[in-house]
Amino acid sequence: MGLTHHCGDFSEGVPTKMRIALIGATGQLGTDLQKILPLDGSEVVPLGHQQIELSSDESVEASLSDVAPDCVINCAAYNLVDKAEEDPVAAYEVNSLGPRRLARWCGTNDVTLVHFSSDYVFGLDATRNEPYSEIDAPGPQSAYAASKLQGEYYVRSLCPKHFVLRTCGLYGLAAIQGAGKGNFVETMIRLGNKLDRLTVVHDQHCTPTSTADLAAATVDLARTEKYGLYHVTNSGATTWHNLAAEIFRREEISVELAPITTAEFGAAAPRPPYSVLSTAKLEAAIGRPIPAWQDALQRYLDARRPLVS
């Protein structure tokens, strides 16, 4: 059961109401999902760390059994990419075994599971220059990336009614109120207003994605019940350096911006040099195009101004 039954399924003239367990509801993506899912006719039950602990079989079983959802949406993840190199067990526990526990419960109880993964599952092909499709072989380079890929495999193998959604470079308005671990747009605005000169990597090609657009696409896709693996990002491609330049241009921030290489930046975990994802499968499934990253960025900047003024 996806998000379809509550919209059009009637029993003795009474609409069936979808009950959704939303894990990681207070993060940037979870916050945007909470905004639109009630409008979709669903009853949303937000589950944070106090309500469910993904590292515990007992907690997952008890929490989900108590909620009795028709659909579980998992926005929780261990996203400390560099720290995962030092502590891969922590990343594996949340990104791999956590989804495994959810998938086992959902599979056993005939419940739909929506799980989010990462463009970082790609990266081994240093010569890549065209968007990855869902049938392209992954090649994770870091402990974080490997943990996300393993989580995908658990969900896809243990829960027949699954949507595994790979995405990239998320940013959402909830970060302004301290949700999640911040985002690139807010970091650039903060540093651009503080520093005279800034360096940003120019050799990582990706697609920054608005959590508002990701949330909307997620709901549209879940309505279809076309289960499977999907790439869900805004459309187009850029580099982190060029994204920073676009942010500064649109916000009229005067700062000297210099490009550097990934090697010069010297992060502990390797990043994919090219991880642009093709959204063709998604767009065919939901019957509409995904907004360009430039359009998404402008809407974000417009929406944030009243929040920070």
C-alpha positions as CSV (number, residue, x, y, z in Angstrom):
1,M,0.0,0.0,0.0
2,G,1.5,3.3,-1.1
3,L,-0.2,6.7,-0.5
4,T,-3.1,5.8,-2.8
5,H,-5.7,4.1,-0.6
6,H,-6.5,7.1,1.5
7,C,-7.3,9.2,-1.6
8,G,-9.6,6.9,-3.6
9,D,-10.5,3.8,-1.6
10,F,-13.9,3.8,-0.1
11,S,-15.5,1.4,2.4
12,E,-19.2,1.9,2.8
13,G,-18.8,5.5,1.5
14,V,-16.1,6.4,4.1
15,P,-12.6,7.4,2.8
16,T,-9.8,5.2,4.2
17,K,-7.2,7.4,6.0
18,M,-3.5,6.6,5.5
19,R,-1.4,6.4,8.7
20,I,2.2,7.3,8.1
21,A,5.1,6.8,10.6
22,L,7.6,9.5,9.8
23,I,11.0,8.7,11.2
24,G,13.4,11.7,11.5
25,A,10.5,14.1,11.3
26,T,12.3,17.1,12.7
27,G,15.1,17.2,10.2
28,Q,15.1,19.3,7.0
29,L,13.4,16.7,4.8
30,G,11.1,15.5,7.6
31,T,9.9,19.0,8.3
32,D,9.0,19.5,4.6
33,L,7.2,16.2,4.5
34,Q,5.2,17.1,7.6
35,K,4.0,20.3,5.8
36,I,2.5,18.4,2.8
37,L,1.5,15.0,4.0
38,P,-1.5,16.2,6.0
39,L,-2.7,18.1,2.9
40,D,-2.5,14.8,1.1
41,G,-5.1,13.4,3.5
42,S,-2.7,11.3,5.6
43,E,-2.3,11.1,9.3
44,V,1.3,11.6,10.2
45,V,2.9,10.2,13.3
46,P,6.3,11.8,13.8
47,L,8.9,9.6,15.4
48,G,12.1,11.0,16.9
49,H,14.9,9.5,19.0
50,Q,12.6,9.5,22.0
51,Q,10.0,7.4,20.2
52,I,12.1,5.0,18.1
53,E,15.8,3.9,18.2
54,L,16.9,2.4,14.9
55,S,19.8,0.6,16.6
56,S,17.4,-1.5,18.7
57,D,15.3,-4.4,17.4
58,E,13.0,-4.1,20.4
59,S,12.5,-0.3,19.9
60,V,11.7,-0.6,16.2
61,E,9.3,-3.5,16.9
62,A,7.5,-1.8,19.8
63,S,7.3,1.7,18.2
64,L,6.0,0.5,14.8
65,S,3.6,-2.0,16.3
66,D,2.2,0.7,18.6
67,V,1.7,3.2,15.7
68,A,0.4,0.5,13.3
69,P,1.3,2.5,10.2
70,D,0.2,1.8,6.6
71,C,3.5,3.4,5.4
72,V,6.9,4.1,7.1
73,I,9.0,7.0,5.8
74,N,12.6,6.9,7.0
75,C,14.4,10.3,6.9
76,A,16.9,9.3,9.6
77,A,20.5,8.8,8.7
78,Y,24.1,9.1,9.9
79,N,25.4,11.9,7.7
80,L,28.8,12.6,9.2
81,V,30.7,11.5,6.1
82,D,34.3,12.2,7.4
83,K,33.6,11.0,10.9
84,A,32.4,7.7,9.5
85,E,35.9,7.0,8.3
86,E,37.0,6.9,12.0
87,D,33.8,5.2,13.3
88,P,32.3,3.1,10.5
89,V,30.4,1.0,13.0
90,A,28.2,4.0,14.0
91,A,27.4,4.7,10.3
92,Y,26.7,1.1,9.7
93,E,24.3,0.8,12.7
94,V,22.1,3.7,11.5
95,N,22.5,3.6,7.7
96,S,22.5,-0.2,7.2
97,L,21.1,-2.1,10.2
98,G,18.5,0.6,11.0
99,P,16.9,0.3,7.5
100,R,17.2,-3.5,7.8
101,R,15.2,-3.5,11.0
102,L,12.5,-1.3,9.4
103,A,12.5,-3.4,6.2
104,R,12.0,-6.6,8.2
105,W,9.1,-5.2,10.1
106,C,7.5,-3.6,7.1
107,G,8.0,-6.7,5.0
108,T,6.5,-8.9,7.7
109,N,3.5,-6.6,8.1
110,D,2.8,-5.8,4.5
111,V,3.6,-2.1,5.0
112,T,5.2,0.3,2.5
113,L,8.7,1.6,3.3
114,V,10.1,4.8,1.9
115,H,13.8,5.0,2.5
116,F,16.3,7.7,1.3
117,S,19.8,7.0,0.1
118,S,22.7,9.0,-1.4
119,D,24.5,9.9,-4.6
120,Y,27.6,8.9,-2.7
121,V,26.9,5.2,-3.6
122,F,28.7,6.2,-6.9
123,G,32.2,7.6,-7.3
124,L,34.6,4.9,-8.4
125,D,34.4,5.9,-12.1
126,A,36.7,8.9,-12.2
127,T,36.0,9.4,-16.0
128,R,32.2,9.6,-15.6
129,N,30.6,12.6,-17.2
130,E,26.9,11.7,-17.8
131,P,24.1,11.2,-15.2
132,Y,23.8,7.9,-13.5
133,S,20.6,5.9,-14.0
134,E,19.2,3.3,-11.5
135,I,20.7,0.4,-13.5
136,D,24.3,1.7,-13.3
137,A,26.5,-0.2,-11.0
138,P,27.3,1.6,-7.8
139,G,30.8,2.1,-6.5
140,P,31.1,3.5,-3.0
141,Q,34.4,5.0,-2.0
142,S,33.9,5.7,1.7
143,A,32.5,4.1,4.9
144,Y,29.5,6.4,4.8
145,A,28.8,5.5,1.2
146,A,29.2,1.8,1.8
147,S,26.8,2.0,4.7
148,K,24.2,3.8,2.6
149,L,24.4,1.2,-0.2
150,Q,24.1,-1.7,2.3
151,G,21.0,-0.1,3.7
152,E,19.5,0.1,0.2
153,Y,20.1,-3.6,-0.3
154,Y,18.5,-4.5,2.9
155,V,15.3,-2.5,2.1
156,R,15.1,-3.8,-1.5
157,S,15.6,-7.5,-0.4
158,L,13.4,-7.6,2.7
159,C,10.5,-5.3,1.9
160,P,8.6,-5.9,-1.3
161,K,6.6,-2.7,-1.0
162,H,9.6,-0.3,-1.0
163,F,10.7,3.0,-2.5
164,V,14.4,3.6,-2.2
165,L,15.2,7.2,-3.2
166,R,18.7,8.3,-3.9
167,T,19.2,12.0,-3.6
168,C,21.9,14.6,-3.4
169,G,23.0,17.8,-1.6
170,L,19.9,18.5,0.4
171,Y,19.0,21.9,1.8
172,G,15.8,22.9,3.6
173,L,14.4,25.9,5.5
174,A,14.3,24.0,8.7
175,A,18.1,24.4,8.9
176,I,17.5,28.0,9.8
177,Q,15.8,26.9,13.0
178,G,18.7,24.5,13.7
179,A,17.2,21.3,12.2
180,G,19.7,18.7,11.1
181,K,23.3,19.6,10.7
182,G,22.8,22.7,8.6
183,N,23.1,22.9,4.8
184,F,25.5,24.2,2.2
185,V,23.4,27.2,1.2
186,E,23.2,28.5,4.8
187,T,26.9,27.8,5.4
188,M,27.8,29.8,2.3
189,I,25.6,32.7,3.3
190,R,27.0,32.8,6.8
191,L,30.7,32.5,5.6
192,G,30.1,34.9,2.7
193,N,28.9,37.6,5.1
194,K,31.7,36.9,7.5
195,L,34.9,36.4,5.4
196,D,36.6,38.5,2.7
197,R,37.8,35.4,0.8
198,L,36.5,31.9,0.6
199,T,37.6,28.7,-1.2
200,V,35.2,26.0,-2.4
201,V,35.9,22.8,-4.3
202,H,35.2,23.0,-8.1
203,D,35.8,19.4,-9.2
204,Q,32.8,17.7,-7.6
205,H,29.8,17.6,-10.0
206,C,26.4,17.1,-8.5
207,T,22.9,18.4,-8.2
208,P,21.9,20.4,-5.1
209,T,18.4,19.5,-4.1
210,S,15.7,21.4,-2.2
211,T,14.0,19.3,0.5
212,A,10.7,20.9,-0.5
213,D,11.0,19.6,-4.0
214,L,12.2,16.2,-2.8
215,A,9.2,16.0,-0.4
216,A,6.8,16.8,-3.2
217,A,8.3,14.2,-5.5
218,T,8.3,11.6,-2.8
219,V,4.6,12.0,-2.1
220,D,3.8,12.0,-5.9
221,L,5.8,8.8,-6.3
222,A,4.4,7.0,-3.3
223,R,0.9,7.6,-4.7
224,T,1.8,5.5,-7.8
225,E,2.7,2.3,-6.0
226,K,5.4,1.8,-8.6
227,Y,7.8,0.3,-6.1
228,G,11.5,0.2,-6.6
229,L,14.7,2.2,-6.8
230,Y,14.6,5.9,-7.9
231,H,16.9,8.9,-8.3
232,V,15.2,12.0,-6.9
233,T,17.0,15.3,-7.2
234,N,16.4,18.7,-8.8
235,S,17.4,18.7,-12.4
236,G,20.6,20.0,-13.9
237,A,24.1,19.8,-12.6
238,T,26.7,22.1,-11.1
239,T,29.8,22.1,-8.8
240,W,29.9,23.3,-5.2
241,H,32.1,26.2,-6.3
242,N,29.6,27.3,-9.0
243,L,26.7,26.8,-6.5
244,A,28.4,29.1,-4.0
245,A,29.0,31.7,-6.8
246,E,25.3,31.5,-7.7
247,I,24.2,32.0,-4.0
248,F,26.5,35.0,-3.7
249,R,25.3,36.5,-6.9
250,R,21.6,36.2,-6.1
251,E,22.1,37.3,-2.5
252,E,24.4,40.2,-3.5
253,I,27.1,39.0,-1.2
254,S,30.5,40.5,-2.0
255,V,33.2,38.0,-1.2
256,E,36.3,36.8,-3.1
257,L,35.5,33.2,-4.2
258,A,38.4,30.9,-5.3
259,P,38.2,27.4,-6.6
260,I,40.2,24.5,-5.1
261,T,40.4,20.8,-5.8
262,T,39.1,18.1,-3.7
263,A,42.7,17.0,-3.0
264,E,43.5,20.5,-1.8
265,F,40.5,20.6,0.5
266,G,41.8,17.4,2.1
267,A,38.6,15.8,3.6
268,A,39.0,12.5,5.4
269,A,36.5,10.7,3.2
270,P,36.7,10.7,-0.6
271,R,33.9,12.3,-2.5
272,P,32.5,11.3,-5.9
273,P,34.0,13.5,-8.6
274,Y,30.8,13.1,-10.5
275,S,27.5,12.0,-9.0
276,V,24.8,13.6,-11.1
277,L,21.7,11.4,-11.0
278,S,19.3,10.9,-13.9
279,T,15.7,11.5,-12.9
280,A,14.1,10.2,-16.1
281,K,12.7,7.1,-14.3
282,L,11.1,9.2,-11.6
283,E,9.7,11.8,-14.0
284,A,8.1,9.0,-16.1
285,A,6.6,7.5,-12.9
286,I,5.0,10.7,-11.6
287,G,4.2,12.3,-15.0
288,R,5.9,15.6,-14.5
289,P,9.4,17.1,-14.7
290,I,11.5,18.0,-11.6
291,P,12.3,21.7,-11.2
292,A,15.8,22.9,-12.1
293,W,18.3,23.4,-9.3
294,Q,18.5,27.2,-10.1
295,D,14.7,27.5,-9.8
296,A,14.7,25.6,-6.5
297,L,17.5,27.8,-5.1
298,Q,15.7,31.0,-5.9
299,R,12.5,29.8,-4.2
300,Y,14.5,28.8,-1.2
301,L,16.2,32.2,-1.0
302,D,12.9,34.0,-1.4
303,A,11.3,31.9,1.3
304,R,14.2,32.3,3.8
305,R,14.3,36.1,3.8
306,P,11.2,36.6,6.0
307,L,12.6,34.0,8.4
308,V,16.0,35.7,8.9
309,S,14.9,39.4,8.7
